[in-house]
Amino acid sequence: MEIKTNVKEIVGLVYGSGDLISEVSLMKRAEIGSLLHREHQSRYRDKDQSEVYIDYRDNINGHEITIIGRIDGVLQGEDGIVIEEIKSTVKDLSSLNENSVPAHLAQAKMYAYFYLCNNNLQKISIKLSYIHVESKAIKAFDLCFSEKELREFYNHTITVYLKWLILIDKHESERNKSLQGLSFPYDSFRCGQKELISAVYKNIISKSILYAIAPTGVGKTIATLYPALKAINQKKQKVFYATAKNSGKKIALDTVSLLMDNGLICKTIEITAKNSICFQKIKDCDSDKCPFADNYYGKLFPALQDIFHNEDFFCKETVSAYAKKHQICPFEFSLDLSYYADIIICDYNYVFCPLTHLKRYFDSDAKYQPILLVDEAHNLASRSKAMYSGLISAQKTILFKEVINKASGEFAEDFTTIIDYLYNYEKDIVADDYTVATYDEYFVSLIGQLLDKINDFLDKNKKIDGRAEIYELLSDYIRFVTIADYFDENFVYALAKENNDFTVHIDCLNASAFLLKTIKEKTLSSIFFSATLYPLPYYMKTLTEDEGNSVRIDSPFDPKRLKLIFLDNVSIKYRHRERSIVSIIEAIRVLGNSRPGNYIVFFPSYSYMQMVYKELKNCNFDFSYLVQKPGFTFQQREEIITVFRNRNKTQIGLFVMGGMFSEGIDYIGDMLNGVIIVGVGLPYYGGYNNVVKAYFERKFSNGFDFAYTFPGFTKVVQAVGRVIRQEKDFGVAILIDTRFGSLKYQNLFPQEWSEIVRISDSFNLSIELDNFWSKY
């Protein structure tokens, strides 16, 4: 085995210690530490050297090892060479000794041993220097070691480290052997599945981008994961499976489990959102408040060894169990454990979001090039814009001031300045308005300065009340300032007033340049797949700036098992909504009475849905109604799905198109017999969406379609797709809106919609439905 590593990685793993601290604090400390390092090194004498590169090569039992590093200082002492290791600290210097942070001394000893060996010395001195961040006072520990002492230390360290690497190498060898012999887990391929597998494999081998339109029933998850795994041909290679919803993660985990049952040897991890996996009721990551943050790095290596030895499937429950056993943070544990996983299943954010992406894989110095699979990729267009957007709320700023004033009054003036600035802004716009403004560098700097001051305060005051709430309120400031660094022609600086709140926005209009940069620089190959990438040019332009190959797979299901009907005499345009209600209720009556079952009516908005429901309740139909409300929780969704499973009479679900009931749910068998789609799914007209329209009008001369038509039609296709989820399913989909009859929309229809029937009245609708049901 050939090993290339660095000193910090070795000592960090073997001699790790220390608490978890926030990402912002970590970055701030790193920046301050670098400044203190340079300031200290500037006082070196002429013969002293700083930032000295060193490498050391060894062969242990046939393992070729190269270890590199950079020594802070090689000094000319009175008795010979002195290796200096410089560390900044916020701790009281009087509390420190040379063994307070084992990794620090270990790092210095490793450098000293390598320098000693490379220069044929018999002994060498070490200076471990701690610089206090606030006072800049220095406490140094001067030590001297013989060649024998350092050799024994090195041998022990490298033995522990090598044992761990050999374990990982053995697993990867077994993984690769299992991949060579891994066969498809089913006796036969579904229609189109083999074509999709081939396209995915070829694009990964050629290191390309692929867009795959694969309808429900093709088996997209297995048809992407299987060839991605078969394409692995080197050590440390990983597959990232990114998805928008928890349901997508579950399908991926189930698919990996199936492959493992058929001989695959691999380590798979599910990355779960921090708030969902945290053990603490109050989310405060300070080690004084959270025992799972306390000495996290001292407990990490034993936890990694334990779970790696005993488990292959690192799902949320398994990660939580081992984290609790070793008393460490389950979220951070999952991130560290992902280094040693072959398949990483996670949300889009952990790949693409500038604030939450996994830096160890997607930052400038990342050494991995994972194979990326993007599930339900139609969601990424809107999600990516949200990832690169931030806002400051006047209401939350006032609340922030109240909360932090309880801890300290030192920020009162800063908050007053920002609140006054917001009030001056607010005078320029009216209620329910969204106005593009000139980028205000001064306001952004005010937010950034306050952010730095509060972070410094929190670093120095560990025991104040309300820390968790302060950190939560601070998150908007962090996002706003971070996004400001990306501001260019793809963003707008905007002011908005809605629901008695005033907000300042930095909004992304098109994140494709940022997505493409991640894909081209940080992944080996990227596969975007979904049943609803219609129209494909829209998604290729808004995700990867029109780069990539494409493949379209035909549906494996008999198109005749879905009865598609276009009710062409009803306009759903906003000005016609009042008079459309009667026609919609009539369609619900005819469909509900045509056959007992479960039916869903998808509406473009909650307000429109309530207008129809208000009248529907006055009708004497023998149906029961299930109505979606704003802010529905996952548990409430599951309760409605349970009701759908246990039908004893005709049930009508009244849901919002594009919401939690129109995607990511498999209404299998008799759970769903038909849907009514009310309208073409256009997003809310005005505000931000109109700014997007103007942007794409300048860019592609097709602004309305990019802002409204295409995102809306995706929701329509998703809603229709709920009806047929497996080969034996059959059902009805009724489209209500005169706009579906236009050439524009007919050109967007998926190929399997070719037999749609056009009807203008309820009498013929009833006949069509009766004829269809009679066949099944």
N, C-alpha and C positions, 0 to 999 in steps of 0.2 A: 504494500500500500504506500502510495506517495502522499505525503501530508505537507501542506503549505498553510501556515497559520501565523499568528502574531502573539507577542507576549501578553498584551492586555486581555486577549481572548482566553488564554490559558489560565492566568491567575484569577481572572474574573469568575471563571467557572469553578476552579479547584479551591480558591481561597475567598470566595465571595462573601461579603457581609454588607450590612447597611440597610437602611429603610427605603421604602418607596417614597418618592416625592413626585409632585405634579410635573407634567411635561413642560409647562411654562417655566416653572422654577428650575427644572433641569437645564433648559436652554439658557436661561439667564445665568445660572451658575457656571455653565460651560463658557459663556462669553466673558464673564468676569474673571474666571480662572485663566483664560488665555491672556487677558490683559495683565494679570498679576504675574504670570509666567514670564511674559516678555519684559515687564518692568524689572523683575528680579534678574533675568539673564543679561539685561543691559548693563548691570554692574560687574559682570565678569571681567577678569583681567585679560590682557592680550593673548596669553597662551591658552586660556580656557576656551572650550568649544561648547556651543549650544546646538540642540536639535541634531544630534549625531545619529545618522542611520547605522543600524547594525543588523547583521544576519548571522545565523548559526545553523550549521548543517550537521545532522547526526544520522546514524543508521542503527536502529534497534530491532533485533530479530528480523531483519529483512525489510523493515519499514523505513523508507527514505523520508527524513523529516527536515523541513526548512522552516525556521522560525525567524521572523523579522521584528524589528521594533525601532523606536526612535528615542534615544537617551536625552533627557532634558539638559544635562550638563556633564561634560567630561572635564574635570578640573585638575590643575597641577597642584597637588598638595605638598607639604614639606616632606612627607614620607612616601611620596609616589602618587599614583593616579587615584582620584576620588570620583566615584559615580554619584551624581546628584539626581534625586527624584523629587520633583516639586509638586506639592498638592495644596490647593486652596481649601479653606474650611470655614464654616460659620460657627463651629464649636469653640468653646472656651479652651484656649491653648493649654491651660494648666491641667485640663482633664485628659490630655493626650499623652500616650507613650508610643514607643516604636511599634507596639503590637496592637494598638487601638483599631487599626484597619489592616487586617492581615494581608489583603491583596496589595496594599501600597508597598509594604516591605518586601513582599514576594516579587513584585515587579522590579524593584531596585536590585534584588539579589539575582534575578534572572539576567538582567542587563550586565551586572557585575561579572557574573560567571562567563557570559559570552565574550565580554571584553577581555577578561583574564585569559580565556582559552585562545582567542584570536591573536593575543599579543604575548603569549608564553610567560605570563606572570605567575608568581607563587602565592601572592596575596594581593588584596585590593581593598580599598576603603569605600564606604557608602555614606552619603549624607542624605538623610530623609528630612526634607524641609517642608514645614507646614506654614502657610501664610494666612493669617486671619483676614477674612474678606473686608470687614468693616475697619479695623484699626491698622491693617497691613503689617502688624507685628509678626515676627518670624520666630518659630521654635524649630530647632534643628537637632536631629539625633545622629551622632557620628559613631559609626560602627566599622569594625575591620574584620574581614573574613579570609581564611586560608583557602587555598585551592580545594583541599579535601572537604572542608565544611560546605562550600558552595556546590561541589560536585555531588555530595550526598543529598543536599537540598534539591538540586536539579533532577537527580535520578528519581527521587521520591515523587516530585511534581509531575515529571513527564510520564512516570509509570501510571499514576492515577489518570492523567489526561488521556494517555494512549489506550488504556483499558476501555475508556468510554468511547473513543473513536473506533476502536476495533469492534466493539459491540454494534455501533452504528454501521460500520462498513460491512459487517457480517449480515446485518439486516438488509442493507441495500443490495448486496450480492444475491441474497435469497429472493428479494423483491424482483430483481432483474431476471433471475432464472424463472420465477413464477410467471413473469410477463411474457417471456418467450414461449412458454407452454400454455398460456391463457387462451382458452377458446371462448367463443361467444356463448353466454349462459343459457341460450334457448336452442331448441332443436331446429328452428327455422327462423328466417328473418321476416319481419313484417314488410308489407309493400312499401318500397321507398327507403327502407332502413339501411339496406346494404349500400345504396347510392350515397346516403348521408354519411355513413361510416367512411366510405372511400374518400369523399370530398374533404372531410375533416382531417383524415390522416395525411392526405397529400398536401394540404395547406400547412399543417404543422411541420412536415418534413421540409417544405420549401420556405418555412419561416414567414408565412403570409397571413393576411387578414381574410377571414371568410364570413360572409353573411349567409345564413341558412334559414330559409322559410320552410318550416316543417310543421304541417297541420297536426292537430291533436290525433293521437292514435299511432303516429309513426314510432313513438318511443324515443323522443329526443335525448333524454338524459343518458340512457345507456348507449345511444348512437353517437354521443359526443365523448362521454367519459371513457368508453372502451377504446376507441382509436387514440385518444390522448394518452392513455396509459401505455398502449402498444408502441407509441412514438418515443417513449422515454428511452434514451440510449446512453446516459451518462450518470455519474454519481451526483447526488445533491439536487437532481432535477425534481421539480414539483409541478403539480397540477393545481391551479386555483379554479375553484368552481364558484363564481360570483352570482348571487341571485338577489332579487328585490324583496322577497317575502320569506317568512319562516316556512311556509308550505313548500317552497322550492328547495330549501335546505333539507327538509325531511325526505323529499323524493330522492335527492342526491345521496343522502346517507343510506337510504334503503337500497339504492342501486349499488353502492359500494359494498354493502353487506351481501348482496346477491353475488357479486363478483368474488368476494372472499369465500363464500360458500362453494364457489366453483374453482378454487385453487389460488386466487390472488393473495399474495403476501404483501401487505402494505400497512402503513400507519396513517390513519385519517383523523383529522381534527375539525371540529365544528367551532368556529369563532362566534361567540355569543356577545351581544351588546353588554357593555359594562353594567348598566342599570338593571339588566335582566338576570345577571349571574352573581351580582354582589351579595355578600352574606349580611351586610349591615343595613339596618332600617334607615339610619341617617347616613347618607353617602359622604363621608368625610375620610379622605385617604391619608390624613396625617397619622403618623405612627403612634402619637399619644392617644388618638381616638380609635384607631383601628388596629386590633392585634394582628390582622392579616397583612398589614403593611410593615409592622415592626420587624426589623431584621429580615426582610423578605429575601434579600440576596444571600444571607447566611443559610437560609433553609431551602433555597431553590434547587441546588444540585442534588441533594438527597431525594427531593420530590421528583425531579426529572428521571433519576435512575430508577426509582420505584415504579413509576407509571410506565416507563419504557420497557422495563423487564416484564411487566405483568399484563399489559393491555396493548391492543392494536387499534381499538376504536375509541378515540378520544371525544366522545360526544359530550354535551353539556353536563349530563348527570355524572359521567365518569370523571371529567375534569373537576367538577365540584366536590366529588367524594375524596379525591386525592388531595385537593387543595385544603379541604377541611382537616384531613388526616395530618397534613404537614403544617397546618396553620399559616397558609399563605393566600394572597389575593388570587381568586380563581380567574379573574380576567387577565391580569398580567401573566399568570401561570400559563394560560392558553396561548398567549403571544410568544412567550419563551419556548413553550413546547412545540410551537409550529415550526421552529427551526429543524426539528427532527421528525416532522410529518411529511409524507409523500403527497397527500391530497389535503388541501385546505379549502374548507367550505365556509363561505362567509358572505356578508352583505356587500353590495357594490362599494359602500363607503370605504371599506378596508383596502380597496384597490385604487380608487380614483379621487376620493375626497382629500383636498389639500390639508385638512386638519386632522383627519382620522386614518388616512392611509397608513399601511404598515411600513414604516420607514425602513425597516430591515430588508424589505424587498423592493420598495418603489422609490427610494431616495437616490441621490446622485452617486453615492459610493456603494450601492447595493451590489452584491456579488452574484445574486441569483438572476436567472432569466426564466421565470415560470411560464408554463403553458397555461393560457387564460381561456376559460370557458365562461361566457356571459349568458346566463339563462334569462328567458323572457326579456330579451334585449330591447324590446320596444319601450320598456319602462325607463331605460337609461337616458333617453333624450331629455325628459323633464327632470329626472333625478339629478343629472349632472349639472344642469343650470342651477338647481337649488344648492348643490354642494359648493358652487362658486359664487354664492350670494350671501349677503349679510345685512343686518339692519340694527339701528338703535331706536328703541321705543321711548317716548317721553314718559309714559306711565311707568314703565319698568325702571327708568332712570330715577324717577321720584321715589319709587319703592326702594331702589338700591341705596339712595341717600339715607332714607329712614333706617334701613337695616344696618348699614355700616356706621351710622352715627351712634348707634347703641354700643359699638365696640370702640370707636374713636371719633373725635370731632375734627381731626386734622384734615379731613377731606371735604369739609363743608363748603369751603370756598371753591374748590375745583368743581364740585357738583353744581353749585350755584351758577358758575360760569357756563357750564354745559347746558343746564336747564334754560338759562336766559337765551342762550344761542338757539336752542330748539324753539322757544317761544317767538323769537324774531323770525325764524324760518316759517313758522306756522302761519304768520300773518299773510304770507304770499299765496296761500292756497285755500280752497273751500272744502267743505266736508265731502267725503266720498270722491276725493280727487287724487290723481296720481300724476305728478308733474316732474318732467325731466329737468334737472338743474345742472349748472356748471360744477364740475368736480371741485370740492372744497377741501383743499389740502390742509388748511388751518384747522377745520373741525376734526378731520381725521387725526391730526397731530394732538389735539386736545384729548381725544379718546385714548390715543396711544400713551400719552404721558400719564394720564390717570391710571391706566392699566398697569404701567410699570410701578407706579407708587403703591398701588394696592397690593401688587404681588410682593414687593419688598416688605410691606407691612405684614402680610400674612406669613412670609418666611421668618420674620423676627418675632412674631407673636403667635405661638402655637396653641395657646390655651384660651383664646378669646371665645366667647359665646357666638354662635351663629356662623361659624366658619363655613359649614357646608352650604348654607343659604347664600353666603357671599360668593363662594366659588360658582354656584349655579347661576347667579345673576351676572357674574363676570364672564361667563361663556359667550354671551352676545358680543361683549367688547372684544374678546379674543378673536372671534370669527370676523367681526367687522374690520379690525386692523389687519388681520391676515389676508383677507380678500382684497383689501386696498392695495396690497403689494402687486396684485395681478392686473390692476385696472388698465384697460386699453380700449380699443375701438369695439371690442366685443361686450362691453359693459355700459351701463348707464348709472349715473348718480341721480337719485330721484327723491322727491318728497311726497309723502302720502298722508292722508287723513281719513280714518275710517273707524267706526265704532268708538267715537270719543277719544281716540288715541292718535297721536301724531308720530310718524316714523320717518327716519332718514335711511335710505336704501343705497347699497351698492349691489346692483342686480346684474347677473350674467344673462346675456341674450343668446349666447351660443358658446358652449364649452368644448366644441369639437377639437379645437387646437390643443387644449390641455389633455383631452382624452388620447388624442393621437400621439402626443409626445410620450405619455406613459406607455402606450402600446408599442411604439416603435423602439423606444430606448430601454424599456424595462421588461418586456416579455419576449419570449421566443416566437410565439405565434398567438393570435387571438381569434376566437371563434364566437360570433354573435348569432344566437339562434332564438327563434320564436315562431309561433304560428301566425303572428299578426304584424310582420314587417311590411305593411302596405301603406303607401307605395314605397318600394325599396329605395329609390333615389333620395327620398326625404330622410330616411334613417342613415344612409351612407354619408350624406352631407352633414347631418347634425351630430354624428358620432365620430367619424374618421375623415372628415373633409373629402369625401368621395373616394377614398382609397379602399381597396379590397376587392376580392372576388366574391361571387355569389352562386348559390345553388337553390333551386326551388324543387321541393319534393311534393308529389301528388298525395292527396289524402288517401289513406288505406281503406276508408269507409265508403260504403255504397252511398253516393250523394242522394239517392232517392229515399233514404231513410230519414232525411231532414226535409220537411216540407217548408219551403221558403215562399212566403207570400208578401207582396208589396201592396199595401193599401194606399192607392194613389190619389185619393180624393180629399185628403186631410193635410192642411198646412199647419206646421208646428212652429212657424216663425213667431217671434215674440208678440207681434201685434195681432196675431190670430189665435192666441192661446185660449182665450175665454171661450170662443166658439168651437174650439177643437175638443173641449172636454166631453161633450155629448158623444162624439164619434169614438173617442178613446174608451169611454165606458161601454159603448155598444160592442166594440171589439173584445173587451174583457168578458162581457156577457156571453157572446157567441163562442169564444174559445173555452171559457169555463164550463159551459153547458154541453160542448161538443163531446166531451169525454171526462169522467171524473179523474182528477189528478192534481199535480202541483204545477203551478204556473208562476212566472215572474214577469212583472212589468217594469222595465227599466226606463227611468225618467232622466232628463238632462239636468234637473236641479231639485232640491228639497222643496222649494216653494211651489213649483209646478206639480210635483207629486202630491203635496198637501191640498192644492186646488182640486185635483181629481178625487183624492180620497174623501174630501169633505162632501162631494156630491155622491160618491160611490156608497157612502154609509147610509144615504137616504133611499138607495135602491133595494128592492126586496129580493136580492139574489141569495141563493143558498150556498154562499161561500164564506170561508173564514179568511181574515186578512192578517198578514204579517208585514208591519211597516217599519222601515229603517228610519232611525232618528240620527241627527248630527251627533258626532262624538261617540258612536257605538263602540264598545270595547270588544276585544277578541272573544271574551267570555259570552257577551250578548250575541255575537255572531254565531258562536257554537250552539247556543240555546235555540236559535232559529233553525239552524241546520238540523238539529235533533228533532224539532217539530216536523220538518220536511220529511225526515226518515220515518216518522210514525204517523202517517196520514190516515185519517178515518173519514174524511170528506174532502171536497175540492178546496184547495188552499191557494190563495193569491198572494204572492210576495210583491210588495211595492218598494222597489229599491232604486238607488241612484246609480246611473251608468258611470262606469269607471271607478266605482267604490269597492268596498270589501266583499261584496257579493257577486261581482261580475268578473273576478279574476282570482286564480289560485285556489279554486274550489272545484272538486270533481263531484258533480251531481250524478252519481252512478245509477244506472237502471231506472227504476220508477220514481226516483227522487225528484226528477224534473221532466215534465212532459212537453213544456213549451215556453216560449218567451215572446213578449211584445216589446219591441224597441221603439220608444217614443222619441223621434227626432234623430238628427245626424250627429249628436254628441258634441256640438260646438262648445268650446270653453266659454267662460264668462266674457262678454264682449266689453272691451274698453280697458283702461288702466294699463297695467304692465303688458297685457297681451297685444294691445294696439302699438306699444313701443316695439315689441317683438315683430309685429307685422311690418312696421316702417323699416326696421333693420333688415329683414329678409327681402323687402321690396328693393332696397338699395343693393343688396348683395346678389339676389337671384331674379329680381323682377317678378316675384311670386309670393309676395308677403302674406296675403290673406290665407292662402293654402298652408303655408308653413306655420302660421300662428294659430289657425283655426281649423281648416278643413282636415288636414292630415292627422293632427292629434285627436280630433273628434272622431274620425272614422275608425281609428284604432280601437276606441272604446266600443264602437258598434260591433266590430268583428269579434272582440273579446266577449261581449255579451251573447252574441249568437253562438259562439263556440261553447257555451255552457251546456247546450242541449245534448250534443253527441259526444260522449267521452269514451265509449268503447264500442266494439264491433256490433253488439246486439242492441244498442240503444236506438231509439227512434223518437222523433218529436217534431214540433212545429216552431217556426220563427216567423213572426209577423213584423214587417218594417212599416212604420207609420210616419210619413212625411213626404210631401210632394217632391222634395229635393232629391230623394232617392231615384226619381225618374229622369234626372238630368244626365247628360252625357258625362259630365265631370265625375259623378258618383258611380255611374255604371262602369266607367273605366277603372275605378278603384276596386270593384267587386272581385273577390278571390275567384279563381277558376271554378271551384266547386259550387259556386252560386249560379252557375249557368242556366239552371232550370227554374229560376225564380218565376212565380206566377203573379201577374198583375191583376188586381181586383179593385172594383170601385164601390161595392155596396155589401152590406152585411148578409144579404140573402145568398149571394154567390160565395161569400166567405164561408158560410155555413155548409154549403154544398161541397166546396173544396175540402173542408175539414172532415166531413163525413166520409167522403171518398178515400181520403188518406187513412183515417183510423180503421176503416173496414179491411184494409190490407194487413193489419197487425192485430 
